[in-house]
Amino acid sequence: MALRLRSIQRPGAALPLLLCSFFLLGEPGGSRAVADGPVKEAPKASKNISNETRFSIIQRAQIWKPTTIPEMDLRLGPQGKGAFAPNAAVACDYVEEKFEGASPKFGCRLDDGTVVKVKYGTGGEVQGEVLSSRLLWALGFGADHMYPVVVTCRGCSADPWTNRKPTNETHVFDVAVIEHKASGHAVETKRVKGWSWPEIDMIDRTQGGAPVEQRDALKLLAVFIQHSDSKPEQQRLVCLGHRDDVDQEGNSAEACAASFMLINDLGQTFGKANFGNRSNVSAVNFDGWSKAKVWSDDKMCVGSISKSSTGTLDHPKISESGRAFLAGLLSQLSDGQLRDLFEVARVDLRSRKPGSNEPPASVDDWVNAFKHKRDEVLNRRCPA
């Protein structure tokens, strides 16, 4: 499926989750209103943390906060200052920035001066970001906020990820999301960015960290959505307190009194995890996701996900308490909420088997596949 772009020549001429920068609120049809309050920069990383301090911060980390799941609006997503309505028309000016990763993205300055990161394209990662981030948000796990929008970019090339030089053109990106970072500054050492999945077991409840049932529930949820590209950079460890909590050497005993572990890149999900992280397979692939099993065995409760070439999540063993915890969360989602989730993610723009000529799976198909997988979680009992 080709990226749908319209070109116009312009003459003369990027836990507890709190919104941390303010955007224009886009409405369908192009009307926008400026959010009240000052514009804040995205949280910066603390890179002077020692390995010992990082370990201590992980020990005390949380990964979940309670939400009222039946009341979560998966169509609108996280609300408040900086939220965008589904498919809002957003106009902005291109900003030449360098971003990490392989998925197409660019920086764009809104009319209030805020620079946002826009991810775009029909490769499946745009839809995967919306699907997984909103599911995690509704269930109480950490993820950045993703808002599906239609972006009119002034000064963009037709493909600003490939051709990053500013132009005198205007292009419309029909399939796009604006990413809104979760609050908190990232905890990094000079060599380590993010966290690997084995490190989640370093969390110690006796030190104030998340209990095992929440940790195993997050692992199982990552299996459920088939989080293929699970390298450390795709997960983020954040401090929710003041930067002054950490001294210049990063060795403060009181450093980062409140820490949280979240997943910050969820594009390659709702497909089938694979060694090469091929988007046609791992990003919103109905055929692959609907056939992928939750469990790789009949008795021992080992999650069915293979580690990719970059990944760190590989067939995790799940405790009964973790299975039951996730089952209790998933069972609270209504059919209406699931329909909203798949509709707002625009799964109808993605072939049911990407790379083939097959038409998209319907929203009902996706909802039924989700419920079947949920039953796999609900109906299993794990050994002690």
C-alpha positions in Angstrom: 0.0 0.0 0.0 1.5 3.3 -1.1 1.8 6.3 1.2 -0.9 8.7 0.3 0.5 12.2 -0.1 -0.9 15.4 -1.6 1.6 18.1 -2.7 1.1 21.8 -2.9 3.7 24.1 -4.2 4.3 27.1 -2.0 5.8 30.2 -3.6 9.1 31.5 -2.2 9.8 29.3 -0.3 10.2 17.9 15.3 3.5 4.9 36.4 1.9 7.6 36.3 2.1 9.4 33.0 1.7 13.2 33.0 1.7 15.5 30.0 4.9 17.4 29.9 4.6 19.7 26.9 1.7 21.5 25.3 0.5 21.3 21.7 -2.2 22.8 19.6 -5.4 20.9 19.9 -6.3 19.9 16.3 -9.9 19.4 15.3 -11.1 17.6 12.1 -11.5 20.1 9.3 -8.5 22.2 10.3 -9.7 24.2 13.3 -7.2 24.4 16.2 -7.0 26.1 19.5 -3.9 27.0 21.5 -3.4 25.1 24.7 -3.1 27.4 27.7 0.1 27.5 29.7 3.8 27.6 28.9 5.4 25.4 26.4 7.9 22.9 28.0 10.8 21.1 26.4 10.7 17.3 26.2 12.4 15.6 29.2 16.1 15.2 28.8 18.2 12.2 29.9 20.4 12.1 32.9 23.6 10.5 31.5 25.9 10.8 34.4 24.3 8.0 36.4 26.7 5.4 37.7 26.0 1.7 37.2 25.5 1.3 40.9 23.0 4.1 41.1 21.1 2.8 38.1 20.8 -0.6 39.7 19.4 1.0 42.8 16.9 3.0 40.7 15.8 -0.2 38.9 15.4 -2.0 42.2 12.8 0.6 43.4 11.1 1.1 40.0 7.3 0.8 39.4 5.8 -0.4 36.2 2.0 -0.1 36.7 -0.5 2.2 38.2 -4.2 1.5 38.7 -6.8 2.8 36.2 -10.5 2.6 36.0 -10.4 0.4 32.9 -14.1 0.3 32.0 -14.1 4.1 31.9 -10.9 4.5 29.7 -11.8 6.0 26.3 -9.5 4.2 23.8 -10.7 6.3 20.9 -9.8 9.6 22.4 -6.8 8.4 24.3 -5.0 10.4 27.0 -6.6 13.7 27.4 -5.6 17.1 28.8 -3.4 19.9 27.5 -1.5 18.6 24.4 -4.1 16.0 23.3 -5.2 15.8 19.7 -8.6 14.6 18.6 -8.6 11.4 16.4 -7.5 12.3 12.8 -7.1 16.0 13.7 -5.9 18.3 11.0 -2.5 19.7 12.2 -0.5 22.2 10.3 3.2 22.8 11.1 6.6 23.9 9.7 9.3 21.4 9.0 12.3 21.3 11.4 15.4 19.6 10.2 16.3 17.2 13.0 18.1 13.9 13.3 16.1 11.1 14.9 17.2 7.6 16.0 15.5 4.4 14.7 14.5 3.1 11.3 10.8 4.2 11.1 10.0 7.3 9.1 9.7 10.4 11.2 10.4 14.2 11.2 10.3 17.2 13.4 7.6 19.9 12.9 7.0 23.2 14.6 3.4 24.0 15.5 2.0 27.5 15.3 2.6 28.1 19.0 6.3 27.3 18.6 6.2 23.7 20.0 8.3 21.3 18.1 6.8 17.8 17.9 7.9 14.5 16.5 5.7 13.1 13.7 5.9 9.5 12.7 4.3 8.7 9.3 3.8 6.0 6.6 1.8 2.9 5.8 4.5 0.4 6.9 2.3 -0.6 9.9 4.3 1.1 12.7 2.1 4.1 12.9 -0.9 1.9 13.6 1.1 -0.4 15.9 2.1 2.6 18.0 -1.5 3.7 18.5 -2.8 0.2 19.2 -0.2 -0.8 21.8 0.4 2.6 23.5 -3.4 3.0 24.1 -3.8 -0.6 25.3 -1.0 -0.2 27.8 -2.3 3.2 28.9 -5.8 1.9 29.5 -4.5 -1.1 31.5 -2.2 1.1 33.6 1.3 0.3 32.1 3.7 2.9 30.9 4.0 4.1 27.3 4.3 7.4 25.4 1.1 9.0 24.1 0.4 8.6 20.4 -2.2 10.7 18.6 -3.3 9.7 15.1 -3.5 12.9 13.0 -3.4 14.2 9.4 -0.4 16.5 9.2 0.1 19.3 6.7 3.8 20.0 6.7 5.1 23.2 5.3 8.6 22.9 4.1 8.7 19.1 4.0 9.9 17.0 1.1 7.5 14.3 0.0 9.5 11.8 2.1 11.3 13.8 4.9 12.8 10.7 6.4 14.8 10.0 3.2 15.2 13.6 2.0 15.7 15.7 5.1 16.5 19.0 3.5 13.9 21.8 3.9 12.0 22.6 0.7 9.5 25.2 -0.5 6.8 22.6 -0.8 3.9 21.6 1.4 2.9 18.0 1.8 0.0 16.3 3.5 0.7 13.1 5.5 -2.7 11.2 5.8 -1.2 8.4 8.0 0.7 9.9 10.8 0.9 10.2 14.6 2.3 12.8 16.9 4.3 11.4 19.7 4.0 12.9 23.2 6.6 11.8 25.6 5.7 10.6 29.1 6.9 12.8 31.9 10.2 12.1 33.7 13.8 12.3 32.6 15.4 9.2 31.3 18.0 7.4 33.4 21.1 6.5 31.3 24.7 5.7 31.9 27.4 6.7 29.5 27.0 3.2 27.9 23.5 2.0 28.8 20.3 3.5 27.3 16.9 2.1 28.3 16.5 -1.3 29.9 16.5 -4.9 28.7 13.8 -7.4 29.6 15.9 -9.6 31.9 16.6 -6.4 34.0 12.9 -6.2 35.0 13.7 -9.1 37.4 16.1 -6.8 39.2 13.2 -4.9 40.6 12.9 -5.7 44.3 9.7 -5.4 46.2 11.5 -5.3 49.5 13.2 -2.1 48.2 9.9 -0.5 47.3 9.8 -1.8 43.7 6.9 -3.4 41.8 5.7 -6.9 42.9 6.3 -9.9 40.8 2.7 -10.2 39.6 2.9 -6.8 37.9 6.3 -7.6 36.4 5.1 -10.9 34.9 1.9 -9.3 33.7 3.9 -6.8 31.7 6.1 -9.5 30.2 2.9 -11.5 29.3 1.4 -8.3 27.8 4.5 -7.9 25.7 4.0 -11.4 24.4 0.3 -10.7 23.9 1.0 -7.8 21.5 4.1 -9.5 20.1 6.6 -6.8 20.9 9.2 -7.8 18.3 11.9 -5.1 18.5 12.6 -5.3 22.3 16.1 -4.0 22.4 16.9 -1.8 25.4 16.5 1.5 23.5 12.8 0.6 23.0 12.2 0.7 26.8 12.8 3.7 29.0 13.7 4.0 32.7 12.7 7.4 34.0 12.9 9.5 37.2 9.8 11.3 38.1 11.4 13.6 40.7 13.7 16.6 40.2 17.0 16.3 38.4 18.7 17.7 41.5 18.0 14.3 43.2 21.1 13.0 41.4 24.5 14.5 42.0 27.2 15.1 39.4 28.7 11.7 39.8 25.2 10.1 39.9 25.9 8.5 43.3 23.4 10.1 45.5 21.8 7.6 47.9 18.5 9.4 47.5 18.7 9.6 43.7 15.5 9.2 41.9 13.1 8.6 44.8 10.3 7.8 42.2 11.2 5.7 39.2 9.2 4.1 36.5 9.9 1.6 33.7 7.9 2.0 30.5 8.0 0.9 26.8 8.6 3.9 24.5 8.6 2.3 21.0 5.7 0.0 20.2 5.6 0.2 16.4 6.5 -3.4 15.7 3.5 -5.0 17.5 0.2 -6.7 16.7 2.0 -8.8 14.1 4.4 -11.8 14.6 7.7 -11.2 16.3 10.5 -12.3 14.1 14.3 -12.4 14.1 14.8 -9.7 11.5 12.2 -7.3 12.8 10.6 -7.2 9.4 7.8 -4.7 9.5 5.7 -6.6 7.0 5.7 -9.5 9.5 5.8 -7.8 12.9 3.9 -4.5 12.5 0.0 -4.8 12.4 -0.1 -8.1 10.5 -3.5 -9.6 11.2 -2.6 -12.9 9.6 0.5 -13.2 11.8 -0.9 -11.9 15.0 -4.2 -13.8 14.9 -2.2 -17.1 14.5 0.5 -16.3 17.0 -0.1 -18.2 20.3 0.2 -16.6 23.7 1.8 -19.8 25.2 4.6 -21.8 23.7 3.8 -24.9 25.8 0.8 -26.7 27.3 1.7 -26.6 31.0 4.6 -24.4 32.1 3.2 -21.0 31.1 6.1 -19.9 28.9 5.2 -16.9 26.7 5.4 -17.6 23.0 7.7 -14.9 21.6 11.0 -15.4 19.9 13.8 -13.0 20.5 14.6 -10.9 17.5 18.2 -10.1 16.4 18.1 -6.9 18.5 15.6 -8.1 21.1 15.9 -9.0 24.8 12.5 -10.6 25.3 12.6 -14.4 24.7 10.0 -16.9 25.9 9.5 -15.5 29.4 8.2 -17.8 32.1 5.1 -16.4 33.7 3.9 -17.0 37.2 0.3 -17.7 38.1 0.1 -14.4 39.9 1.3 -12.6 36.8 -1.1 -14.4 34.5 -4.0 -13.7 36.9 -3.1 -10.1 37.2 -3.1 -9.5 33.5 -6.2 -11.6 33.1 -8.0 -9.4 35.6 -7.1 -6.3 33.6 -7.9 -7.6 30.1 -11.3 -9.0 31.2 -12.4 -5.4 32.1 -12.2 -4.2 28.5 -15.6 -4.1 26.7 -16.3 -5.0 23.1 -17.0 -1.3 22.5 -13.6 -0.3 23.8 -11.9 -2.8 21.6 -13.8 -1.6 18.6 -12.7 2.0 19.4 -9.1 0.8 19.7 -8.9 -0.8 16.3 -10.9 1.9 14.6 -8.8 4.8 15.9 -5.6 3.0 14.9 -7.0 2.8 11.3 -6.3 -0.9 10.8 -8.5 -0.8 7.7 -5.5 0.8 5.9 -3.3 -2.3 6.4 -3.6 -5.5 4.4 -4.5 -8.5 6.6 -1.3 -10.0 5.2 1.1 -7.2 4.4 3.1 -7.8 1.2 0.2 -9.6 -0.4 -2.8 -8.4 -2.3 -5.2 -9.5 0.4 -7.7 -6.8 1.6 -7.6 -5.4 5.2 -9.1 -7.4 8.0 -12.2 -5.8 9.4 -12.4 -4.2 12.8 -14.7 -7.1 13.8 -11.9 -9.6 12.7 -9.4 -7.8 15.0 -11.8 -7.6 17.9 -12.5 -11.3 17.7 -8.8 -12.2 17.4 -8.1 -10.0 20.5 -10.9 -11.8 22.5 -9.5 -15.2 21.4 -6.1 -14.3 22.7 -7.6 -12.9 25.9 -9.3 -16.3 26.4 -5.9 -18.0 26.1 -4.7 -15.8 29.1 -8.0 -16.2 31.1 -8.3 -20.0 30.7 -4.7 -21.0 31.5 -3.5 -21.9 35.0 0.2 -21.8 35.7 2.1 -24.1 38.0 3.7 -22.8 41.2 
